[in-house]
């Protein structure tokens, strides 16, 4: 078959060994700078690009303040992947007129699965050893979806945000990008085979360009329509643009005597081509450096076309290096240290995130630079060992090829899935929670019996508040009528707070939560319908965050915010005491979310001093409404040592998120709370 597209031949392996992919550089002509690999020469500059991209991601996750957009290194991987895979496909189509899809996908599996299997087994061990502080059930779903390469859609459906997490982030959160790439590997060869056979390689270039633009338009349109940025960030449809930019470059290239080019004939002089493409590559690199520094993942600019610009910039760097392979830019990116990091970059990316979660301040006592150095050192060591001891031997070993290889891969995948499922079995429920007795005195029980509380007239108690109140209520409600003569009614919502202003949570500014929007009119309606004798109010998680109030960022402890918050609490008491109902205020427990700043320091809203400041406000409000308000010191009950506690007396009282109360905690707290509610109900005027 006559080669109509000779440019690809210089960029892709012609031997039957596993081809290059998004994490391994392709060989080029013998005169290209690089090193010998099996008689062919690697193009080292692409390894250098890859090294800088993975370094940006690691520094971003390591909390380096000047690398706020380091997550965009993933887009560079996408562009490289699209470029190399499309070049490979075009070469095979030129040579044979078809693509051996089975072999192509088997090569992808040999390259990508070994390190992924190691990661999943490591995460299984992580879940097994740290099951008291992680959500093992969530990890099970994350692991299975990762193994099936649908993690990005799983995270969307499970509402696992990338930029803000109330609970501990998944150790597999970063595998969303592997899912996007694998879906591309599955679909794009079919598209290439169909398009090239019917219309030729130039049509494939047009298809890739149109697809990249369409993907960007989908992102812009959905963003304008108010779709969450997590959906846009994870979605294959919205993130395919970078892969397709690379695919466009892989399909349009032609090859003259001096290298890869898409220039018209009038720009055919070597000097002009060298100057132009080196300049283009350098400008693209400068833009990437700026983007890695300035464009945080939640920046609206990215979702309005910025991701496409980043992909184009990455494509410019790739094209500049491939076109002028001995330029100063290519030589700079071919430094041996960068080449080495680029070769192991796949492992670095896979292993770094779960390792960073384990190597944190809580386990090491380190913060800042010291913590980052340890994290990077361990990650590099693990990735290096994985590359030379596992990935490369499997990639090149004959035992992993053909039918035998498919059986081996399938068996290892099934073993991994079974191991993960076994390691993430839900923990047994606490049996000690209900062993404390009722807590009712003989007088209280006689009074409640006389009032019919245990039969037809239980004390009606409605608990208002946020998700902490909601989770407390679950346990309090267990047999509450038969044991305490108290009937619980729900007035709590997820995301309930008293103010409708912007908040800063985990370092990210967000609009106010909408759980209790319009509480001034909502709560009176609930009071009128439920007619409680006792009401409760349990808030604090949102109240201790930073709020944008009157143009300034304030928090509990600031006099201006304290006065405003106290006025709102007083207003709430007025509403909840309507009709003679008694009001119970619950102090806020200490919090210890597993999320910490990337550099290991805690987020300010998790500071125990803020909890103490908010509880002082509650004490003041209770004192101002004597006879109406009773204060139950929940903080003292669940944190008796004056600090956060997750387990008391063998009872696990907190979720793994370090915030919410377990069902067992509510049952365990019944003797400390419900007798007081029952007694208040007997003294309240009938509403």
Residue pairs with C-beta under 8 A, 6 or more apart in sequence:
1 94
1 95
1 96
1 97
3 9
3 94
3 95
4 94
4 200
4 201
5 90
5 91
5 94
5 201
5 253
5 254
6 254
6 255
7 253
7 254
7 255
7 260
8 87
8 88
8 90
8 91
8 94
8 250
8 253
8 255
9 91
9 94
9 255
10 28
10 29
10 255
10 259
10 260
11 26
11 28
11 43
11 84
11 87
11 91
11 253
11 260
11 322
12 19
12 20
12 26
12 84
12 87
12 88
12 91
13 19
13 20
13 26
13 27
13 40
13 88
14 91
14 95
15 38
15 39
15 40
17 38
17 396
18 107
18 110
18 111
18 395
18 396
19 26
19 84
19 88
19 107
20 26
20 27
20 84
20 88
21 81
21 84
21 85
21 107
21 108
21 111
21 112
22 77
22 78
22 80
22 81
22 84
22 85
22 181
22 346
23 50
23 77
23 81
23 111
23 345
23 346
23 349
24 111
24 343
24 346
25 34
25 42
25 43
25 44
25 45
25 46
25 47
25 50
25 342
25 343
26 42
26 43
26 46
26 84
26 87
26 88
27 34
27 37
27 40
27 41
27 42
27 43
28 34
28 41
28 43
28 322
28 325
29 41
29 325
30 41
31 325
31 326
32 41
32 43
32 325
32 326
33 43
33 44
33 45
33 325
33 326
33 330
33 331
33 334
34 41
34 42
34 43
34 44
34 334
35 41
35 42
35 44
35 339
42 339
43 321
43 322
43 325
44 330
44 333
44 334
44 339
44 342
45 321
45 322
45 325
45 329
45 330
45 331
45 333
45 334
46 80
46 84
46 318
46 321
46 322
46 333
46 342
47 333
47 334
47 338
47 339
47 340
47 341
47 342
47 343
47 345
48 332
48 333
48 334
48 335
48 338
48 339
48 342
49 76
49 80
49 314
49 317
49 318
49 321
49 333
49 342
50 76
50 77
50 80
50 341
50 342
50 345
51 337
51 338
51 339
51 340
51 341
51 342
51 345
52 73
52 76
52 333
52 338
53 73
53 74
53 76
53 77
53 80
53 345
54 73
54 77
54 341
54 342
54 345
54 348
54 349
55 73
55 341
56 67
56 69
56 70
56 71
56 72
56 73
56 76
56 292
57 70
57 71
57 73
57 74
57 349
57 352
58 70
58 348
58 352
58 376
58 379
59 67
59 70
60 67
60 68
60 69
60 70
60 71
60 73
60 292
60 598
61 70
61 352
61 353
61 356
61 598
62 356
62 371
62 372
62 375
62 376
62 598
62 599
63 372
63 597
63 598
63 599
63 600
64 70
64 372
64 598
64 599
66 293
67 292
67 293
68 293
68 294
68 295
68 296
69 291
69 292
69 293
69 294
69 295
69 296
69 297
69 299
70 292
71 297
72 288
72 291
72 292
72 295
72 310
73 292
74 177
75 242
75 307
75 310
75 311
75 314
76 288
76 314
76 317
77 177
77 181
77 349
78 177
78 180
78 181
78 239
78 242
78 243
78 246
78 311
79 242
79 243
79 245
79 246
79 249
79 311
79 314
79 315
79 318
80 246
80 314
80 318
81 181
81 184
81 243
81 246
82 184
82 188
82 208
82 242
82 243
82 244
82 245
82 246
82 247
82 248
82 249
82 250
83 246
83 247
83 249
83 250
83 315
83 318
84 246
84 250
85 184
85 185
85 188
85 189
85 246
85 247
85 250
86 188
86 192
86 204
86 208
86 246
86 247
86 248
86 249
86 250
86 251
87 250
87 253
89 99
89 104
89 188
89 189
89 192
89 193
89 250
90 192
90 196
90 201
90 204
90 250
90 251
92 98
92 99
92 100
93 99
93 192
93 193
93 196
93 197
93 201
94 201
97 197
98 193
98 197
99 189
99 192
99 193
101 189
101 190
101 193
104 185
104 189
105 185
105 186
106 401
106 405
106 406
108 182
108 185
109 409
110 394
110 395
110 400
110 401
110 405
110 409
111 391
111 395
112 178
112 182
112 346
113 409
113 412
113 413
114 386
114 390
114 391
114 394
114 395
115 346
115 347
115 350
115 351
115 386
115 390
115 391
116 146
116 147
116 175
116 178
116 350
117 412
117 413
117 416
118 350
118 351
118 386
118 390
119 172
119 175
119 350
119 351
119 354
120 143
120 146
120 147
120 172
120 416
120 419
120 420
121 416
121 419
121 420
122 351
122 354
123 139
123 143
123 171
123 172
123 354
123 420
124 143
124 419
124 420
124 422
124 423
124 424
125 423
126 134
126 139
126 171
126 354
126 357
126 358
127 134
127 136
127 139
127 140
127 420
127 423
127 424
128 423
128 424
130 358
131 427
132 427
132 646
132 647
132 652
132 656
133 168
133 594
133 646
133 656
134 168
134 594
134 656
135 167
135 168
135 655
135 656
135 657
136 423
136 424
136 425
136 426
136 427
137 424
137 426
138 158
138 160
138 170
139 170
139 171
139 172
139 420
139 424
140 420
140 421
140 424
141 154
141 158
142 151
142 154
142 155
142 160
142 170
142 171
142 172
142 173
142 175
143 172
143 417
143 420
143 424
144 417
144 420
144 421
145 151
145 153
145 154
145 155
145 179
146 172
146 175
146 178
146 179
147 413
147 416
147 417
147 420
149 178
149 179
149 182
149 183
150 179
150 183
151 172
151 175
151 176
151 178
151 179
152 176
152 177
152 179
152 180
152 234
152 235
152 236
152 239
153 179
153 234
153 235
153 236
155 162
155 170
155 173
155 176
155 230
155 234
156 230
156 231
156 234
156 235
159 230
160 169
160 170
160 173
160 230
161 228
161 230
162 173
162 176
162 230
162 233
162 234
162 297
163 229
163 230
163 233
163 297
163 298
163 508
164 505
164 506
164 508
164 510
165 506
165 595
166 505
166 506
166 593
166 595
166 657
166 659
167 593
167 594
167 595
167 655
167 656
167 657
167 658
167 659
168 357
168 593
168 594
168 595
168 656
168 657
169 357
169 595
171 353
171 354
171 357
172 353
172 354
173 353
174 349
174 350
174 352
174 353
175 350
176 234
178 350
179 236
180 236
180 239
180 240
180 243
181 243
183 236
184 236
184 240
184 243
188 243
188 247
191 204
191 207
192 204
195 203
195 204
195 207
196 203
196 204
201 251
202 251
202 252
204 247
204 251
205 248
205 251
205 252
208 244
208 245
208 247
208 248
208 250
208 251
209 244
209 248
211 240
211 241
211 244
211 247
212 240
212 241
212 242
212 244
212 245
212 247
212 248
212 308
212 311
213 241
213 308
215 237
215 238
215 239
215 240
215 241
215 244
216 241
216 305
216 307
216 308
218 237
218 238
219 232
219 238
219 241
219 303
219 307
220 303
220 304
220 305
222 231
222 232
222 238
223 229
223 232
223 300
223 303
223 304
229 297
229 298
229 303
231 238
232 238
232 303
233 239
233 297
239 307
241 307
241 308
241 311
242 307
242 310
242 311
242 314
245 308
245 311
245 312
245 314
245 315
246 311
246 314
246 315
246 318
248 315
249 315
249 318
249 319
252 262
253 260
253 261
253 262
253 322
254 260
254 261
254 262
255 261
256 268
258 270
258 273
258 274
258 323
258 324
259 322
259 323
259 324
259 325
260 319
260 322
260 323
261 273
261 277
261 323
262 319
263 273
263 276
267 273
267 276
273 323
273 324
274 323
274 324
274 327
277 319
277 320
277 323
277 324
277 327
278 320
278 324
278 327
278 328
278 329
279 320
280 316
280 319
280 320
281 316
281 317
281 318
281 319
281 320
281 321
281 323
281 324
281 327
281 329
282 320
282 329
283 313
283 316
284 312
284 313
284 314
284 315
284 316
284 317
284 320
285 313
285 316
285 317
285 329
287 309
287 310
287 313
287 316
288 310
288 313
288 314
288 317
291 306
291 309
291 310
291 313
295 301
295 302
295 306
295 310
298 508
299 306
302 310
317 329
320 327
320 329
321 327
321 329
321 330
321 333
324 330
341 348
343 387
344 380
344 383
344 384
344 386
344 387
346 391
347 382
347 383
347 384
347 386
347 387
347 391
348 379
348 380
348 383
350 383
351 379
351 382
351 383
351 386
352 375
352 379
352 383
355 375
355 378
355 379
355 382
356 375
356 379
356 598
359 371
359 374
359 375
359 378
360 371
360 596
360 600
361 367
361 371
361 596
361 600
361 601
361 602
362 594
362 596
364 371
364 374
364 600
366 374
366 600
367 599
367 600
367 601
368 599
368 600
368 601
371 599
371 600
372 599
394 400
399 405
399 408
400 408
400 409
427 652
429 663
429 664
430 650
430 651
430 652
430 662
430 664
430 668
432 649
432 650
432 651
432 664
432 668
433 475
433 651
433 664
433 665
433 667
433 668
434 478
434 667
434 668
436 668
436 670
436 671
437 671
438 445
438 483
438 484
438 670
438 671
438 675
439 670
439 671
439 672
439 674
439 675
440 448
440 484
440 671
440 675
440 678
441 675
444 675
444 678
444 679
447 679
447 682
448 454
448 459
448 484
448 485
448 678
448 682
449 485
451 457
451 459
451 485
451 682
453 459
453 481
453 484
453 485
453 486
453 678
453 681
453 682
454 481
454 482
454 485
458 481
458 485
458 486
458 487
459 485
459 486
459 487
459 533
459 534
459 677
459 678
459 680
459 681
459 682
460 487
460 489
460 530
460 531
460 532
460 533
460 534
460 681
461 486
461 487
461 488
461 489
461 532
461 533
461 534
461 535
461 536
461 677
461 681
462 488
462 489
462 490
462 491
462 526
462 527
462 530
462 532
462 534
462 535
462 536
463 469
463 472
463 473
463 476
463 488
463 489
463 490
463 491
463 492
463 535
463 536
463 537
463 538
464 491
464 492
464 496
464 523
464 526
464 535
464 536
464 537
464 538
464 572
464 576
465 491
465 492
465 496
465 536
465 537
465 538
465 539
465 586
466 492
466 493
466 494
466 495
466 496
466 497
466 515
466 516
466 538
466 539
466 540
466 541
466 542
467 492
467 493
467 494
467 495
467 496
467 515
467 541
467 659
467 660
468 538
468 540
468 541
468 588
468 589
468 659
468 660
468 661
469 492
469 496
469 536
469 537
469 538
469 539
469 586
470 490
470 492
470 493
470 494
471 655
471 660
471 661
471 662
471 663
471 666
472 538
472 586
472 634
472 661
472 665
472 666
472 669
473 488
473 490
473 492
473 666
474 663
474 666
475 661
475 662
475 663
475 664
475 665
475 666
475 667
475 668
475 669
475 670
476 488
476 666
476 667
476 669
476 670
476 673
476 674
477 488
477 666
478 663
478 666
478 667
478 670
480 486
480 487
480 488
480 670
480 674
481 487
483 670
483 674
484 670
484 674
484 675
484 677
484 678
485 678
486 674
486 677
486 678
486 681
489 530
489 532
491 523
491 526
491 530
491 535
492 538
493 515
493 516
494 515
495 513
495 514
495 515
495 516
495 542
496 513
496 515
496 516
496 519
496 539
496 542
497 503
497 512
497 513
497 515
497 516
497 539
497 541
497 542
497 543
498 516
498 519
498 539
498 543
498 565
498 568
498 569
498 572
499 512
499 547
499 549
499 564
499 568
500 512
500 517
501 512
501 547
501 548
501 549
502 509
502 510
502 511
502 512
502 547
502 548
503 509
503 510
503 511
503 512
503 513
503 542
503 545
503 546
503 547
503 548
504 510
504 545
504 546
504 547
504 548
504 553
504 605
505 545
505 603
505 605
506 595
506 603
507 597
507 603
509 548
513 542
516 522
519 572
520 571
520 575
523 572
523 575
523 576
524 575
524 578
527 535
527 575
527 576
527 578
527 579
527 581
527 687
531 579
531 687
532 581
532 687
533 581
533 582
533 680
533 681
533 684
533 686
533 687
534 581
534 582
534 583
534 584
534 677
534 680
534 681
534 684
535 576
535 577
535 581
535 582
535 583
535 584
536 583
536 584
536 585
536 586
536 677
537 569
537 572
537 573
537 576
537 583
537 584
537 585
537 586
538 585
538 586
538 588
538 634
539 588
540 588
540 611
540 614
540 615
541 588
541 591
541 659
543 556
543 565
543 614
544 555
544 556
544 588
544 605
544 610
544 611
544 613
544 614
545 555
545 605
546 553
546 554
546 555
546 604
546 605
547 553
547 554
547 555
547 561
549 560
549 561
549 564
550 560
552 560
554 560
554 561
555 561
555 604
555 605
555 610
556 562
556 565
556 610
556 613
556 614
556 617
557 609
557 610
557 613
562 613
562 617
565 614
565 617
566 617
566 620
566 621
569 617
569 618
569 621
570 621
570 624
570 625
573 583
573 585
573 621
573 625
573 628
573 629
576 583
577 583
577 625
577 628
577 629
578 687
579 685
579 687
580 684
580 685
580 686
580 687
581 684
581 687
582 628
582 629
582 630
582 680
582 681
582 683
582 684
583 625
583 628
583 629
583 630
584 629
584 630
584 631
584 632
584 676
584 677
584 680
585 618
585 621
585 622
585 629
585 630
585 631
585 632
586 631
586 632
586 634
587 615
587 618
587 619
587 631
587 632
587 633
587 634
587 635
587 636
588 611
588 614
588 615
588 618
588 634
588 635
589 611
589 634
589 635
589 638
589 639
589 644
589 661
590 608
590 611
590 635
590 639
590 643
590 644
591 606
591 611
591 644
591 658
591 659
592 606
592 644
592 646
592 658
593 603
593 606
593 657
593 658
593 659
594 656
594 657
594 658
595 603
596 602
596 603
597 603
604 610
608 643
608 644
611 635
615 635
618 631
619 631
621 629
622 629
622 630
622 631
630 676
630 680
632 672
632 673
632 676
634 669
637 669
637 672
638 645
638 648
638 653
638 654
638 661
638 665
638 669
639 645
640 648
644 654
644 658
645 653
645 654
646 652
646 653
646 654
646 658
647 653
648 668
649 668
651 664
651 665
651 668
652 662
652 664
652 665
653 661
653 662
653 664
653 665
653 668
654 660
654 661
654 662
654 665
655 661
655 662
661 669
